[in-house]
């Protein structure tokens, strides 16, 4: 006789796993798309849970119209530089709308398809190792969902025993595990490059970084409030006072904004000092400049799609960096950049309508020599009454004058701008350098971690026969007070794991692939390929290969056989479950007719006997269950379920 156990409707399992799959898409896009669109989509998704609980569904026509107008709205504001983000926002909104419908087989398949496309698109904007965790869990849930949906497509009213449901979930979870060796194989053998093909679609990341080729008074403070990682630098640990990461040189100032007017180097630059080699993993920050330890002399970046340009120790690519890249930098630790001849007019340029108060201040700081003037100006700003601040900064049309005489507090660009202008008034060529200062050194991974909050601006002044000398007028102790504490031990552990993941993925290039192939082929060279590949060994290897295919096929077929449940068994289990809910539990020793005779309610008893008679006719005589008979039995089950007692 059929043994009874706890059963669940297959529709419940389908809904549960479908909502899990949907939840993972929201998790993966958290913080990756516009907060406004994300909040709207998440609200609709959570609202669909409430409607599902109440068995209330929105009209399909209304949902389709809403989707149509949303897509039109997004298309009108579509920007090629934010194409991927906009695409994901549209998909996420459409996904949330699908959950509001009364879902059938087709709707569930559409939800799964949208989720898969969202995950595929996320690979262009999600670069951390946590993505692999999300992806692995998503695949497990998706596999189970499709299996449950297959049962659902046959009969939405199917009820499966708890043990069978657990088996389905656990065994479908083996599929991603079986796929791992093949994935690793493809990773090893497929050609790869440091430059991704689809990076040009992802330029919206620039907004998350904030670094650009212009520095406006008050802008750097907004960057420094972010804790995002900009780049990691594999190198030896050095004195923290030398940790200036050069980005771009700015030579022109209009009173509020610094920008670069340099087209190319005027004279050959000479660098002398201690050479430092760095391997830099730069995040997709959205601009074209490459950072390196001050003073960078040479940068190696192997890419068939990008060319490195150089001007004034500023290195930049031909297009914006929209995907994580790796490159090497050779820098020299030196206090000066020797340049025999410069265009002094360019580095003495002053904004129009410069305040007389600023000019008078500059004259008061002038010394007997240029070096003395520089020291006076540096001491006045760095060790005087001026304070460092990220809030309530002077932003008027006379921001520099307000900083020097009214507020007397500001961010690094206020200090650097003030020093450069005061020096220029005193006929000392000067310029600003924008980049980053400091960083956290990871002792385990032996690399520096540079974040947005490390953004910084400093000054270089030109002295005859010495060249460009770096000066930093910003009070460094004040900067350190504004920075948040370093990583916790757990946070540093996760960051280290993520670094090694990044290092492995980006470092694994064609050269490494050839190295792996060479190491694998070494045993063949030792034993002589001609001796190994004789007829006997070929026969042996072929036999093992064929046997593996047969065993694998047998395993798959046996796995599918275990999952397969006869329709008759599903019907009888659903029939007995409904009667048990009505107070009639079948004894394992009872026959179906004996069990039916115990029912007291005549109307119910009649329907039960009708079911038993048809079921026994096909089940015990081993007659195939036709679609017509199956439909009749399902109708009787539904009538028994709705029969009031």
N, C-alpha and C positions, 0 to 999 in steps of 0.2 A: 504493500500500500504506500501511498505518497505521504512522506513525512512533512509535517507542517513546521514552519518557522516564521519569524517576523518578516513581513514583506513591506516594500515601499513602491509607490507608483513611479514608473520610469519618467513621467513628466516632471515630477518633483526633482529628480536627479538632474535632468536636463536644465531646468531653470536654475538650480543651485550652481552648477558648473558654468553656465552661461554668464551669470552675474559675477562669478569669480573672474572669468576671463575679461569681462568688462572692467572690473575693478583694477586689474593689472594694467590696463591701458591708461587709466587715470593716474596710477602710481608712476608709470614710466614717464609720463609727460608733466609731472609736477615740477613747476619751476622752469620748464623748457618752452612753454608757449605763453601767449599773452594771458595775464591774470584775469582780465575781464572775460574773455571767451572761455577760459578754463572754469571760472566760477559759474558761469551760465550752464555749461555742459554738465558740471558736477551736480549742480542743483537739480537739473532735470533727471539725472541718473538716480539720485537719492529719492526724488519724488516718485520715480517709477517703482522703487522698492515698496513704497507706501501703497501705491495703486495696485501692485501685484498682490500685496497682502489683503487688500480689500476686494480683489477680483474686479477692479474697475480699469477700463482701458480707454484711451483717447481714440477719437475717430481717425481712421487711416487717411482720409482725404485731407483733414485738417493738418495732420502731420506732414504729408507730402507737400502741401502748400507752404508750410513753415520752412521746410527744408529748401524748397525752391527759392523763396525770398532771401533766405540766409546766404545761399550760394551766390545769388545775384549781388547781394550786399558786399560779400567778400571779394567778388571778382571786380567790382568797381574800384576797390581800394588795393588791388593786387599790385605788388611790387616785385620785380624779378629778384631783387636783393633779399627778399623775405619769402621767397616762393615756398621753401620747405615748411617754414613755420605756418604760413597761411594754409597750406595744404593739410597739415596736421590738425589745425584748428577746425577746418571744415569737416574733416573725417570724425573728429571727436564729437562735434555737435550732431552730426548725422547718426553717430553711434548712440548718443544719449536719446535721440528721438526714437530710434528703433526699439528701445526698451519700454517706451510708453505704449506700444501697440499690443494688441492681443496676438501673441506670437504663435505662428505655425512653423512647420518645417522650413519653409523658404525664408522666414524671418530669422530663425536661428542661424541658418547658413549665412545670411547677409551679415549678421552680427559677428560671426567668426571671421568672415572675410575682411570686414572693416578693422577688426582687432589685429589681424595678421598684417594688413597694410600699414597700420599705425606703428606696429613694432618694426616693420621693415624701414619705414621712414625715420624712425627714432635712431637708427644706426648712424644717421648723418649728423645728429646733434648730441648723441649720448656717447661719451668716450671713456667712462670709468668702468672698472671691473664689475661694479654692482649691476651693470646692464646684463652681464652674463648670468647672474643669479636670477634676475627678473625673467630673462628669456627662458632659462631652463625650467623655472616653475610654470611659466605661461605655457610652454610646450606640453608639459605633463598634464595640465588642466585641459588644454585644447584637445589632446589625444583622447582623454577620457570623455570629454564632451561629445566628440564625434561618434564614439562607440555608443554612448547612451542615446544619441540622436538617431542612430541607425535603428535601434529598437523602437524608438518613439515613432519613426516613420512607418513602421509596420503596424503599430497599434498604440495610440497615445494612452490607452487605458491599461496597458501592461503593468503588472506588479511583479517585481523580482525580489527574491529573498535577500535579506541583508548580507549574507555570506557571499552571494553571487555579485552583488554590487561592489563589495570590498575587493573581491577577486579581480573584477574588471578594472577597477581603479589601479590596483597594485601592478597588474600585469601590463596594462597600457603604459604605466610609468617606466617600464623596462625599455620601451622603444627609444626614448632620448638617450638612455645609457648605451644601447646598442649602436646608436648613431655617433657617439663620441669618437670611437676609433676611426671611422670614415671621415669625420670632420677634421680630426688631427692629420690624417693622411693628406686631405686636400690642402690644408694649411701649409704642410711641408712642401708639397710638390707644385702648387700653383704659382706662377710668376707673380711678383709683387713689386710695388714701387713706393717710395716715400710720399709721392704726390697722389692723393685720391682724385678720381675722375669727376666726382660730383660736388667738389668743394665750392664751386662757383654758385651753387644753388643755395648756399647757407650763409650769406653775408650778414644776416640779421644778428649774428653773434657780436658784431661790432658794438652794438648798443650796450651789451653786457660788460664790455671791457672799459670803455670810456677813453682809452688812450688814443690820441690822434696826432696829426702832424701840426696842429696849432694848439697853443696853450693860452687860454683866456683866464684872466684874473678871477678866481673863485671856482674854477672848474676842477682843479686837482683835489679839492676837499671832497667833492662828490665821489671821485674815484676812490679816495682813501677810506670811505665809509664801507666799501665792499670788501668782503673776505674771500673773494674768488681767487683761485690759483691762476697765475699768469704763465709761469714757466718753472721748470725744475732744472737744476744745473749739477751735473755729475762732475765733481772736481775735488781737489784737496781743500781742507779747511784753512782759511787765511784770517788775518787780522780783520775784525769787524769794521774798523775804520776805512778799510780799502774796498768795501763791498758797495761800489757804485756800478750799476748796470746801465750802460750807455744805450740810449735809444735814438734820439734825434737832436741835431744842433739847430738852434733858432737864433736868427741874427737881426730880424726886423721887428719893430714894436710900434703900434699905432696908438698907444695910450691905454688900451685894454687887452689887446691880443698880440702874442708873439707868434711869428711864423718864419718859415725858412725861404730865403730867396736864392740860396746857393744852387747853382746848376751843375758845377763840377769843381774839382780841386784846382786852385790857382797855381800852387807850387807842390812839389813832392814833399810829403810829410815823413819825418824821421822819428822813429821810436826806439828808445834804449831802456832796458830794464829787465826785470825777471820775467821770463816767459811763463804763461799759465795757459794750459790747454783745458778747454771745457767742452763737455757734451751737453747740449741744451735741448730739452723737450718743451717746445713752445705750444701753448694751448691755442685753440682757434679763436683769437681775440678780435679778428676782423679787420686789422690794418696790415700794412705791408712791411713794417720795420722789424728787423731782427735785432735782438738784444744781445749784449755781450759784456763781459767784465771790462770796465774802463782801464786801459785803452785797447779796444779791439783792433787788431792789425789785419787779420785774415779770417774769412769765414768759408767753410766748405759745406755745401748743401747740394747733394746729388739729386737732381730732378730734371727730367726731360721737358717739363712744362714751364719751369720758372727760371728766370735769369737773375743773378745777384748783381745789383748796382751798388756803387760806392761813391760817397762824396763826404769829405770832411769827417772821416771815421764814422760815418753813418752808413749802415748797410740796409738795403731794402730790396724786396722782390718786385717783379714786374706787375704783380696783382696781389690783391688782399689775401691774407692767410685765413682761410675758413675751415681748415681741418688741422688737427694736431700734426706738427712736423718735428723732425729731429735734424740738428746740424751741429757742426763742430766749430769752435771759435779759438783762435790763438790771440791772446792778449798779452800786453806788457805792463807790468806793475811799475809805473813811472809817474812822477809828479808833473811832467811837462810833455807837451807835444811841440816838437821843434818844427817851425815853419819860417824859412828865411825871409819871405816877403808875403804880405797880406794886403788886401784892399782896405785900408784904414777907413775910408769914407763909409764903407758898408757897416763896419763895426763901431762907428761913431754916430750912426744915425739916431736922431731923436724925434719923438712924436711932435706934431705941430701943437702950438698953444701950450707948451709945457709950462707949468706953474713957476712963477718967480721964486716962490718959497722953496721949491725943490732945488732950483739953481743956486740959491743962496746957501742952502744946507750943504750942497756939494762943495762949494767954495770954502766953507768952514772946515771941511774934512780934508782939504788939500794939504799935502805935506811937501817937504823939500824935494823928495824923489817920488817916482811913480810907485815904488814898492811901499814907501811910507804912506802914500795916499790910499793904497789898497788896504793896508793894515788898519788905518784909521776908520775906513768905511766898514770893514769887516767887524771890527771891535764895536763900532757904534750900533750896528744892527744885531749882532749875535749876542753881545754881552751887555747891551744897554737896557733901556726900559721897555723894549718891545717884547710882546708875548706871542706864543704860538697858539692858534685856535682854528677849529674847523667849522665853527658856527658863527652866525651873524657877521659875515665878512663884508667889507666895503665893496659895494657893487655899483656905485654911481658912475657917472661919466668921468669923474675925477678920483677914481678908486685909489690910485697910487698916492695922491696927495692926502686923501682921507686916512689911508693907512699910516703915513709918516707923521701926520700932525694932529689927527683927530682921534682915531680909534686906538692906534698903536698896538694892534694885534692883527694877526692874519696867518695865512697858510704859507707853505714853502715858496709858492710862486710870487707872493708879495715881497718876501725877503729877497729872493733872487732878482726879481725885476727891479726892486729899489737899488740894490747894489750895482747892477749892470748900468742903470741909467745914471746913478751918481758918479760912476767911474767914467762913463762916456762924456758927461759934462766936463769932467777934468781931463778930457782928451786921452783917455786910456781905453783902447779897443777892448770890447767885452761882448760876450754872448751867453745865451742860456743853453743848458743841456737838459733835456727831459728824459727820464728813464725811471729807475727804481733804486732804492737805497736799502741795504741790509738784507735780511732773509733769515729763515730758520734752517739750521744745519741738522740734518738727520744723520746721527752717528751710525745707525745700522746700515742704511743704504749709501752713506757717504755722498750725500748730495744736498744742495741748497734748495729750499722751497720759497719761491717768491710770490707774494700775493698782491692783490690790488692795493691793499692798505700800505704797501711799501712804495707806492708811486712817489716820485720826488723830482724836484727841479733844483739845479745848482748853477754856478757861474764859472765861466772860464775867462780869465783876463790875459791879454797879450802884453808881454814884456820883451823889449828888444834883446836879442841874443840869447833869450831863454825859451821863447815860444809861449804857448798857451798853458797857463797854470790854473788848476782847479781850486775854487774857493766855495765853501758852503756857509752862507751867512745865517742859515736857519738854526735856531737853538735845538741841538740834537736831544738834550735831556727832556725837553718839552715834547718832542716828537715821540720818544719812547713812552712817555707817560700816557699818551693818547692811544697807543697800540694795545690791543687786547692781549691777555696772557697767552703763552705758547700752548701748543697742542697738549691735551691730556695724554696719558700713556696709551689709552685705548684709541684715541683719535690718531696718534702718531703711528700706532700699529696698523690701523686700516690704511693710512696714507702710505706706509711702507709697502704694504701688499699691493696697493694700487700702482705704486711706482714700478715695482718689479713686473707687474702685468703690462704696463705701458712700455717699459724697457724691452720686454720680450717681444711684444707685437711690432713695435717700430724698428727694433734692431734686426728682426728676422727679415732679411732682404735676400736678393739673388745670390749674394756672396755666401751667406749662411746656408742657403739651400744647396749650393754646390758642395759646401763643406760637409753637410749631412750625407749627401749622395756619395761623396768620396769615402767617408768613414764607413758607410754601409758596404761599399764595394771592396774595402780592404781585405776581408777574409777570402774573397774570390781570388784576389791577387796572390795571397799566401799559398793557397792550395792549388793554384793553376786552373784557370777556367776550362781549359780543354779536357782535363782529367775529370772534373766534376760533372760536366754536362755530357756524360756518355748516355747510352741508350737506357741502361738500368736506372740511373738517377732520374732521367726524364720521366720514365714510366712510374717511378716511385712518387715523384712530386705531383704528377698528373693524377695519380690515384688518390693521393691525399686531398688534392683540390676538389676532385669529383665527390669524394666521400664527405667532405665538408659541406658541399652544396646539398647533398642528399639529406644529411643529418639536419642541416639548417631548415630545409623544406619540411622535413618530418616534424621538427619542433614547431614551426609556424602552423602547420595543419592541425597538430594535436592541440595547440593553443586555441585555435579558432573553434575546434570541436568542443573543447571544454566550455567555451563561451556560448556556444549555440544551445538554445533551449527550445524544445519542441513547442509548437503553438498550443497543442492539446494540454501540455503541462502548465503553461502559463494561464490558460483559461480555467482549468480546474482549481489552481491556486487562488486566482481572483474570486472564483465562485465560493470557495470555502472561507476565504477571508471575509467576504461580505456577510455570509451567514454567521460567522463567529462574532462579527460586530452586532448582529441582531440577537445574540444570545444562544446560538446553536453551534456548539463546537463539536466537530467530528472526532470520534474516538479512532485511533489508528487501526483498531481491530475491526471496525465496522465497515460494511460494504456501503456503497453509495445509496442503494435503495433502502437499506435498513436505516441509514442516517436520515434520509428524506422522510421516512415514515414517522419520525419523532416530532416533526413540525406540527404544531397545533393549529395555526392559522390556515384556514382552508385555501384562501386565495394565494397565499405565499407557497403553501404546500403543492398546489397545482403547478405553479411556475417551476418549482424546484424539480418535481417529477418530470416535467417536460424536458428540462435541461439534462437530467440524469439519463433519461431514455435516449436522447440524441447522442449524448457524450459516450455512453457505453456502446452504442451501435458502431461508432467509428474507432473508439480507443481499444476496446478489447478484441475487436475483429481485425485490428491493424489496417483499417481502411483509411486511405489518404484523406486529410482534411481539406475539403474544397473551400473556395472563397465564399460560396453560397452558404454552406453549413456553418463556417466560421462566423459569418455575419449574423446568422440566426442565433447562434450561441451567445454572441456578444449582446444581441438585443435582449435575450432572456436574462442575462446577467444584469443588464441595465434596469430591466423591469423588477428583478428581485431586489436590487439596490434601492429603488424608489418605492417599493411596496411598504406601506405603513402597517405597523403591527400594534 
